[in-house]
Amino acid sequence: METNNREMVTVQTTVGLPVEKVWELWGLPEHITKWNSASDDWHTPRAENDLRTGGKFTARMEAKDGSFGFDFGGVYDEVIDHQLIRYTMGDGRKVEVRFAEKNGATSVVERFDPEQTNPVDMQRTGWQSILDNFKKYAEQNQ
């Protein structure tokens, strides 16, 4: 699933919960607003999510001090419940998220097209931080 001249970037984690619970915490807006940030000085004050093939999503991501913010959103290209999410971001880049349960824990592997402005390592670190925050939130809210 390579869509530009750069190789897709992969981040991953394993959440100590069954895939059904991980899927719920990943996809419901009331949960997205609680975990979707890369650091404690950022937050997602609102989110909308129509998690189905052809559905749209948006999450408002902001610095808590109000100094910067942006809308992160796109359209779902393919959704297979409890297994796969593929989407296209507003700027045309592609993302794939795979969920796989084994022995009551769920691996979450996210691959994304990097943008062209910031270094790939910085982007990887940011996406991994959000995924780590998801894991922490999910395991505290089982």
Secondary structure, 3 states (H helix, E strand, C coil): CCCCCCCCEEEEEEECCCHHHHHHHHHCHHHHHHHCCCCCCEEEEEEEECCCCCCEEEEEEEECCCCCEEEEEEEEEEEECCCEEEEEECCCCEEEEEEEEECCEEEEEEEECCCCCCCHHHHHHHHHHHHHHHHHHHHHCC
